[in-house]
Amino acid sequence: MVPNFATIKIKTSHSRWYQGGGSVNSPSQYHTMVPTKVAKQAKELQDIRRKHQNDENFDFIATDYKKKIVRVADHANNDWI
């Protein structure tokens, strides 16, 4: 999708919009992408963060990483940046 970037996560939108006015459109997908050379490390950090998602004492800021999020959709979304 993006040269020299690897997709490490794909999230599909679960918005209520698709249950009403958006029923003619498919849910959007959000691809979390990082440079290919650090994909393994980013996935490891992602797994650590997922493991601690309900731990209010876990330092999520310290385990954040730079990423690019690419939205794939069959419709416009003017509110999304």
C-alpha positions in Angstrom: 0.0 0.0 0.0 2.8 2.4 0.9 6.3 1.7 -0.3 8.8 0.7 2.5 6.0 0.5 5.0 4.5 -2.6 6.6 0.9 -3.0 7.9 1.1 -4.2 11.5 -2.6 -3.8 12.4 -5.9 -3.4 10.5 -8.9 -2.1 12.4 -12.4 -2.1 10.9 -14.8 0.7 11.9 -17.8 -0.4 14.1 -19.5 3.0 13.9 -23.3 3.1 14.3 -23.4 5.1 11.0 -23.1 1.8 9.1 -26.4 0.6 10.8 -28.3 3.6 9.5 -27.5 6.0 6.7 -24.3 4.2 5.9 -25.8 0.9 5.1 -25.0 1.2 1.4 -21.3 1.6 2.3 -18.7 -0.9 3.6 -17.1 -0.1 7.0 -13.8 1.8 6.8 -10.6 0.1 7.5 -7.6 1.7 9.3 -4.2 0.3 8.5 -1.5 1.0 11.1 1.7 1.2 9.2 5.4 1.5 10.2 8.6 1.5 8.3 9.4 -2.1 7.2 12.7 -2.1 9.0 11.1 -1.7 12.4 7.9 -3.7 11.8 8.9 -6.6 14.1 9.7 -4.2 17.0 6.5 -2.3 16.5 4.4 -5.5 16.6 6.2 -6.4 19.9 5.3 -3.1 21.4 1.8 -3.4 20.1 1.5 -6.8 21.8 2.8 -5.4 25.1 0.4 -2.5 24.9 -2.5 -4.9 24.2 -1.5 -7.2 27.1 -1.8 -4.2 29.5 -4.8 -2.4 28.0 -6.8 -2.7 31.3 -3.9 -1.8 33.5 -4.3 1.8 34.7 -0.7 1.9 36.0 0.9 0.9 32.7 2.8 3.7 30.9 1.3 3.7 27.4 3.2 6.9 26.5 6.5 5.3 27.1 5.6 2.5 24.7 4.1 4.6 21.9 5.8 4.6 18.5 5.6 6.6 15.4 3.1 5.2 12.9 1.1 6.1 9.8 -2.6 5.3 9.8 -4.1 4.9 6.3 -7.9 4.9 6.0 -9.4 2.7 3.3 -13.0 3.3 2.5 -15.6 3.3 -0.3 -17.0 6.7 0.8 -15.8 10.2 1.8 -15.5 11.1 5.5 -15.0 14.8 5.8 -14.8 14.6 9.6 -11.8 12.3 9.6 -8.3 13.7 9.3 
